[in-house]
């Protein structure tokens, strides 16, 4: 039987090749299986913390001009966007019926005044008759009887009462005349303020019926060049920040779609207490006042608003993506895996304990403590083939960066923000 030298030689060469190629192959395999991470660096710059919201541009005041009287529109003297002065004639209602009422009431007043003059004359004659009767009776009682004296006296008293009635009728006629004259004046629709006509709701020839409800004819907005209001709906969670920003008089910046390249600036004018709840979301109206010298801000425009809620902060800043990154257990070095285990255990309890969630919900004190500690976070840096956690304390943030309050980071340091896929 021949000894298998060729087989033995092949096995020996294979063993030698495996011995010398094991280490490079192991390193290549580890390099191939080690995750590749995306990173972003710690930079130095300015952080401006804002609260974003949307709002609607509105005039500071909108005065609705209506009609107190009814009738067909005879003429309209203004149109949309016209600038008007206080007292300026805007429109006119056909006055013929009201002119006739004035003429009728003037005639009634003249009649009542003439009636007063007649009653006064009769009263004076009755007074004179009574005086003469008294004088004759003083000379001789037999000249005038008691019955005749009563007739003179009561005739005078009746005429005095008639005079009171006649004078009251004059006052009533004067009131009716003033009412008719006022209605005649109401046929001329005049502007109550200086402003701009932002809406016209009537056309010539239209008939107004003001018996049951005052019709709206025009909407006039005063002082649109000096100031406009932007009414924003702000979530209840941000109202505390907005209130502090108002106390510090921090600016508000906003844009409108009509002028996307223009940045408008305003101030927080008012935080209203009339909340609105939509699908369990509570919002409060916040009024922003902004100048409008060029009349670029028009009523009804939608504004994208950024409320500055902190003073600008200069210093080191962390990319927000680094604070949102959450690695898996096998990526993290053994010393830091306890951080993940605590978070994962909490997540499992939140996901499985649904039957008794109300009983195990954290107390108000626990929630307050958690919110006070919410700025204590961890970021991750690559150390060999594992990730190392660095505890940081964060401050204000904007849409891209968060200010670093405390932590062992330096400018230019690379922080892990994600894992590269497909390599």
C-alpha positions as CSV (number, residue, x, y, z in Angstrom):
1,X,0.0,0.0,0.0
2,X,1.4,3.4,-1.1
3,X,1.6,6.2,1.4
4,X,-0.7,9.2,0.3
5,X,2.2,11.8,0.1
6,X,0.2,14.1,-2.2
7,X,-2.7,14.2,0.2
8,X,-0.4,14.8,3.1
9,X,1.4,17.6,1.2
10,X,-1.9,19.2,0.3
11,X,-3.1,19.2,3.9
12,X,0.2,20.6,5.1
13,X,0.0,23.4,2.6
14,X,-3.6,24.1,3.6
15,X,-2.6,24.2,7.3
16,X,0.3,26.6,6.6
17,X,-2.0,28.8,4.5
18,X,-4.6,28.9,7.1
19,X,-2.1,29.7,9.9
20,X,-0.7,32.7,8.0
21,X,-4.0,33.8,6.5
22,X,-6.2,33.6,9.7
23,X,-5.3,37.0,11.1
24,X,-5.7,39.0,7.9
25,X,-9.0,37.1,7.2
26,X,-10.2,37.8,10.7
27,X,-9.4,41.5,10.4
28,X,-11.1,41.7,7.0
29,X,-14.2,39.9,8.4
30,X,-14.4,42.2,11.4
31,X,-13.9,45.2,9.2
32,X,-16.7,44.0,6.9
33,X,-19.1,43.2,9.7
34,X,-18.4,46.4,11.8
35,X,-21.2,49.0,11.3
36,X,-20.4,52.1,9.4
37,X,-21.7,55.3,11.1
38,X,-22.8,58.6,9.8
39,X,-21.5,61.5,11.9
40,X,-21.9,65.2,12.4
41,X,-19.5,67.5,14.2
42,X,-19.8,69.7,17.2
43,X,-19.7,73.4,16.0
44,X,-19.6,76.8,17.6
45,X,-22.2,79.3,16.7
46,X,-25.4,81.1,17.7
47,X,-28.6,79.4,18.9
48,X,-31.9,81.3,18.6
49,X,-34.6,79.2,20.2
50,X,-38.1,79.7,18.6
51,X,-41.6,78.3,18.7
52,X,-43.2,77.9,15.3
53,X,-46.9,78.5,14.5
54,X,-49.1,79.7,11.8
55,X,-51.6,82.6,11.9
56,X,-53.9,84.8,9.9
57,X,-53.3,88.5,9.1
58,X,-56.2,90.7,10.3
59,X,-56.7,94.4,10.7
60,X,-56.4,95.8,14.2
61,X,-60.0,96.9,13.9
62,X,-62.7,96.2,11.3
63,X,-65.7,98.5,11.4
64,X,-68.8,97.2,9.8
65,X,-70.9,99.9,8.2
66,X,-74.6,99.0,8.1
67,X,-78.0,100.6,7.3
68,X,-80.6,101.6,9.8
69,X,-83.3,102.3,7.2
70,X,-84.7,100.3,4.3
71,X,-85.0,101.1,0.7
72,X,-83.3,100.7,-2.7
73,X,-79.7,101.8,-3.1
74,X,-79.7,105.0,-5.2
75,X,-75.9,105.5,-5.5
76,X,-72.6,104.1,-4.3
77,X,-69.6,106.5,-4.1
78,X,-66.7,104.2,-3.1
79,X,-65.3,100.9,-4.1
80,X,-62.9,98.2,-2.8
81,X,-59.6,99.5,-1.4
82,X,-60.7,103.1,-1.5
83,X,-59.3,105.3,1.3
84,X,-62.1,107.1,3.1
85,X,-62.3,109.8,5.7
86,X,-64.6,110.0,8.8
87,X,-68.0,111.3,7.7
88,X,-67.4,110.7,4.0
89,X,-70.5,109.7,2.0
90,X,-70.2,106.0,1.0
91,X,-73.7,105.3,-0.4
92,X,-77.2,106.7,-0.6
93,X,-80.6,105.1,-0.2
94,X,-83.6,106.5,-2.1
95,X,-84.8,109.3,0.2
96,X,-88.3,110.0,-1.3
97,X,-90.3,108.1,1.3
98,X,-88.3,109.7,4.2
99,X,-88.6,113.2,2.7
100,X,-92.3,112.7,2.6
101,X,-92.4,111.6,6.2
102,X,-90.4,114.8,7.2
103,X,-92.9,117.0,5.3
104,X,-95.9,115.2,7.0
105,X,-94.4,115.6,10.5
106,X,-93.5,119.3,9.9
107,X,-97.2,119.9,8.9
108,X,-98.3,118.0,12.0
109,X,-96.0,120.1,14.2
110,X,-97.3,123.3,12.7
111,X,-100.9,122.2,13.3
112,X,-100.2,121.3,16.9
113,X,-98.5,124.7,17.5
114,X,-101.5,126.5,16.0
115,X,-103.7,124.4,18.3
116,X,-101.6,125.6,21.3
117,X,-102.1,129.2,20.2
118,X,-105.9,128.7,19.9
119,X,-106.1,127.1,23.4
120,X,-104.1,129.9,24.9
121,X,-106.4,132.5,23.4
122,X,-109.5,130.7,24.7
123,X,-107.8,130.2,28.1
124,X,-107.0,133.9,28.3
125,X,-110.7,134.8,27.4
126,X,-111.9,132.4,30.1
127,X,-109.5,134.0,32.6
128,X,-110.7,137.5,31.8
129,X,-114.4,136.3,32.1
130,X,-113.7,134.8,35.5
131,X,-112.0,138.0,36.6
132,X,-114.9,140.2,35.5
133,X,-117.4,137.9,37.2
134,X,-115.4,138.1,40.5
135,X,-115.3,141.9,40.3
136,X,-119.1,142.1,39.7
137,X,-119.8,139.6,42.5
138,X,-117.7,141.8,44.8
139,X,-119.9,144.8,44.0
140,X,-123.1,142.9,44.5
141,X,-123.6,139.2,45.1
142,X,-126.9,139.3,43.3
143,X,-125.3,140.2,40.0
144,X,-123.8,136.7,39.5
145,X,-125.0,133.5,41.0
146,X,-122.8,130.7,42.5
147,X,-123.7,128.4,39.5
148,X,-122.4,131.0,37.1
149,X,-119.2,131.5,39.1
150,X,-118.6,127.7,39.0
151,X,-119.2,127.8,35.2
152,X,-116.5,130.5,34.8
153,X,-114.0,128.8,37.1
154,X,-114.4,125.3,35.7
155,X,-114.3,126.6,32.1
156,X,-110.9,128.2,32.9
157,X,-109.6,125.0,34.5
158,X,-110.7,122.9,31.5
159,X,-108.9,125.2,29.1
160,X,-105.7,125.0,31.3
161,X,-105.9,121.2,30.9
162,X,-106.4,121.6,27.2
163,X,-103.3,123.8,27.0
164,X,-101.2,121.1,28.7
165,X,-102.5,118.5,26.2
166,X,-101.9,120.8,23.3
167,X,-98.3,121.5,24.4
168,X,-97.7,117.8,24.9
169,X,-99.0,117.2,21.4
170,X,-96.4,119.8,20.2
171,X,-93.6,117.9,21.9
172,X,-94.9,114.7,20.4
173,X,-94.9,116.2,17.0
174,X,-91.4,117.6,17.4
175,X,-90.2,114.1,18.4
176,X,-91.9,112.6,15.3
177,X,-90.3,115.2,13.2
178,X,-86.8,114.5,14.7
179,X,-87.3,110.8,14.1
180,X,-88.2,111.4,10.5
181,X,-85.3,113.8,10.0
182,X,-82.9,111.2,11.5
183,X,-84.3,108.5,9.2
184,X,-83.7,110.9,6.3
185,X,-80.1,111.4,7.4
186,X,-79.7,107.6,7.7
187,X,-80.3,107.4,4.0
188,X,-76.8,108.8,3.5
189,X,-74.4,106.0,4.5
190,X,-71.2,107.7,5.9
191,X,-67.9,106.3,7.1
192,X,-67.6,106.3,10.9
193,X,-63.8,106.2,10.8
194,X,-60.8,107.0,8.7
195,X,-59.7,103.9,6.9
196,X,-59.7,101.6,3.9
197,X,-62.7,99.9,2.4
198,X,-61.7,96.2,2.6
199,X,-65.1,94.9,1.6
200,X,-68.2,96.1,-0.2
201,X,-71.3,94.0,0.1
202,X,-73.9,96.0,-1.9
203,X,-74.4,97.0,-5.5
204,X,-76.4,99.9,-7.1
205,X,-80.1,99.1,-7.3
206,X,-80.1,96.6,-4.5
207,X,-82.9,96.9,-2.0
208,X,-82.2,96.9,1.7
209,X,-84.6,95.4,4.3
210,X,-83.5,96.6,7.7
211,X,-86.7,95.7,9.6
212,X,-85.4,92.6,11.2
213,X,-81.6,92.7,10.9
214,X,-79.2,95.5,10.1
215,X,-77.6,94.7,6.7
216,X,-73.9,95.0,6.3
217,X,-72.9,97.4,3.5
218,X,-69.2,98.0,3.9
219,X,-66.3,96.9,6.1
220,X,-63.8,99.7,6.8
221,X,-60.4,99.0,8.4
222,X,-58.7,102.0,10.1
223,X,-54.9,102.3,10.5
224,X,-53.9,99.5,8.3
225,X,-50.6,101.2,7.4
226,X,-49.6,101.8,11.0
227,X,-50.2,98.3,12.4
228,X,-51.8,94.9,11.5
229,X,-52.5,91.9,13.8
230,X,-51.6,88.3,13.1
231,X,-53.7,85.9,15.1
232,X,-51.7,82.7,15.8
233,X,-52.9,79.4,17.4
234,X,-50.2,78.3,19.9
235,X,-50.2,74.9,21.6
236,X,-50.8,74.9,25.3
237,X,-47.4,73.3,25.9
238,X,-45.7,76.5,24.5
239,X,-47.8,79.2,26.1
240,X,-45.4,79.4,29.1
241,X,-42.5,80.1,26.7
242,X,-44.6,82.7,24.8
243,X,-45.5,84.5,28.0
244,X,-41.9,84.7,29.1
245,X,-41.0,86.0,25.6
246,X,-43.7,88.7,25.9
247,X,-42.3,89.8,29.3
248,X,-38.8,90.0,27.8
249,X,-40.1,91.9,24.7
250,X,-38.5,89.4,22.4
251,X,-39.2,89.9,18.7
252,X,-41.4,87.8,16.5
253,X,-40.5,87.0,12.9
254,X,-42.9,85.8,10.2
255,X,-43.3,85.4,6.4
256,X,-46.2,85.3,4.1
257,X,-46.5,83.4,0.8
258,X,-47.2,86.5,-1.2
259,X,-43.6,87.8,-0.4
260,X,-41.5,84.8,0.4
261,X,-38.3,86.7,0.3
262,X,-39.4,89.3,2.9
263,X,-39.0,88.8,6.6
264,X,-41.5,90.7,8.7
265,X,-40.9,91.6,12.3
266,X,-43.5,92.2,15.1
267,X,-44.1,91.9,18.8
268,X,-46.4,89.8,21.0
269,X,-49.3,92.1,21.7
270,X,-51.7,89.8,23.6
271,X,-52.1,86.2,24.8
272,X,-55.8,85.6,25.0
273,X,-57.4,83.2,27.4
274,X,-60.2,81.9,25.1
275,X,-58.8,78.4,24.4
276,X,-59.9,76.2,21.5
277,X,-60.0,72.4,21.7
278,X,-59.8,70.4,18.4
279,X,-59.3,66.6,18.7
280,X,-58.0,66.9,22.3
281,X,-55.4,69.5,21.2
282,X,-55.8,72.8,23.2
283,X,-54.5,76.0,21.6
284,X,-54.6,79.6,22.6
285,X,-54.8,82.7,20.3
286,X,-51.7,84.8,20.4
287,X,-51.9,88.3,18.8
288,X,-48.8,89.6,17.1
289,X,-48.7,93.3,16.1
290,X,-46.6,94.3,13.1
291,X,-46.1,97.6,11.2
292,X,-47.5,97.7,7.6
293,X,-46.2,100.9,6.0
294,X,-46.2,99.4,2.5
295,X,-49.5,97.6,2.8
296,X,-47.9,94.3,2.0
297,X,-49.8,92.6,4.7
298,X,-53.4,92.1,3.6
299,X,-56.4,90.8,5.6
300,X,-56.7,87.0,5.3
301,X,-53.0,86.2,4.5
302,X,-51.5,83.1,6.1
303,X,-48.3,83.8,8.1
304,X,-45.6,81.4,9.1
305,X,-44.5,82.6,12.5
306,X,-41.4,82.0,14.6
307,X,-41.7,83.3,18.2
308,X,-38.2,83.9,19.6
309,X,-38.5,82.5,23.2
310,X,-34.8,82.9,24.3
311,X,-32.1,85.4,24.0
312,X,-29.5,84.4,21.3
313,X,-26.9,82.0,22.8
314,X,-23.3,81.8,21.6
315,X,-21.2,78.7,22.2
316,X,-20.8,75.0,21.4
317,X,-23.8,73.4,19.8
318,X,-24.8,69.8,19.2
319,X,-26.5,68.6,16.0
320,X,-30.1,67.7,16.8
321,X,-29.7,64.4,14.9
322,X,-27.0,63.3,17.4
323,X,-29.5,63.7,20.3
324,X,-32.1,61.7,18.4
325,X,-29.8,58.8,17.6
326,X,-30.5,55.6,19.6
327,X,-28.1,52.7,18.9
328,X,-28.8,49.0,19.2
329,X,-27.2,47.0,22.1
330,X,-24.5,45.2,19.9
331,X,-23.2,48.6,18.8
332,X,-22.4,49.9,22.3
333,X,-19.4,49.0,24.4
334,X,-20.2,46.8,27.4
335,X,-19.7,49.6,29.9
336,X,-22.6,51.7,28.4
337,X,-25.1,49.0,27.7
338,X,-26.8,49.5,31.0
339,X,-28.0,52.9,29.7
340,X,-29.8,51.1,26.9
341,X,-31.1,48.4,29.1
342,X,-32.8,50.9,31.4
343,X,-34.4,52.6,28.5
344,X,-35.5,49.4,26.8
345,X,-37.0,48.1,30.0
346,X,-39.0,51.2,30.4
347,X,-40.2,50.9,26.8
348,X,-41.3,47.3,27.4
349,X,-43.2,48.2,30.5
350,X,-44.9,51.1,28.6
351,X,-45.8,48.7,25.7
352,X,-47.1,45.7,27.8
353,X,-48.7,47.3,30.9
354,X,-51.8,48.5,29.2
355,X,-54.4,46.9,31.5
356,X,-53.4,48.9,34.6
357,X,-51.8,52.0,33.0
358,X,-53.8,54.5,35.0
359,X,-52.7,52.9,38.3
360,X,-49.0,52.9,37.3
361,X,-49.0,56.3,35.7
362,X,-46.3,58.6,37.2
363,X,-47.4,61.1,39.7
364,X,-47.4,64.9,39.0
365,X,-44.2,65.2,41.1
366,X,-42.5,62.5,39.1
367,X,-43.5,64.2,35.9
368,X,-42.2,67.5,37.1
369,X,-38.9,65.9,38.1
370,X,-38.6,64.2,34.8
371,X,-39.2,67.5,33.0
372,X,-36.5,69.2,35.1
373,X,-34.1,66.4,34.1
374,X,-35.1,66.3,30.4
375,X,-32.0,68.3,29.4
376,X,-29.7,65.5,30.6
377,X,-29.0,63.5,27.5
378,X,-26.4,61.2,25.9
379,X,-24.6,61.4,22.6
380,X,-22.5,58.7,21.1
381,X,-18.9,58.7,19.6
382,X,-17.2,55.9,17.9
383,X,-14.4,54.2,19.9
384,X,-12.9,51.3,18.0
385,X,-15.7,49.1,16.8
386,X,-18.1,50.2,19.6
387,X,-19.9,53.3,20.5
388,X,-19.2,55.2,23.7
389,X,-21.8,57.4,25.5
390,X,-21.1,60.9,26.6
391,X,-23.5,62.6,29.0
392,X,-24.4,66.2,28.2
393,X,-26.7,68.8,29.5
394,X,-28.5,70.8,26.8
395,X,-29.9,74.2,26.6
396,X,-32.0,76.1,24.0
397,X,-32.3,74.7,20.5
398,X,-33.3,75.7,17.0
399,X,-34.4,73.6,14.0
400,X,-30.8,72.2,13.5
401,X,-28.7,72.6,16.7
402,X,-29.0,72.4,20.5
403,X,-26.8,74.5,22.8
404,X,-24.4,72.6,25.0
405,X,-24.6,73.6,28.6
406,X,-22.3,71.0,30.1
407,X,-20.5,67.9,28.8
408,X,-17.1,66.5,27.7
409,X,-17.3,67.7,24.1
410,X,-15.0,69.9,22.0
411,X,-15.4,71.8,18.8
412,X,-15.0,69.6,15.7
413,X,-15.7,66.4,17.6
414,X,-17.6,63.9,15.4
415,X,-20.9,62.6,17.0
416,X,-22.8,59.6,15.6
417,X,-26.1,60.5,14.0
418,X,-27.0,57.3,12.2
419,X,-25.9,54.0,10.6
420,X,-24.8,53.8,7.0
421,X,-27.0,51.4,5.1
422,X,-26.1,49.2,2.2
423,X,-22.4,48.9,2.8
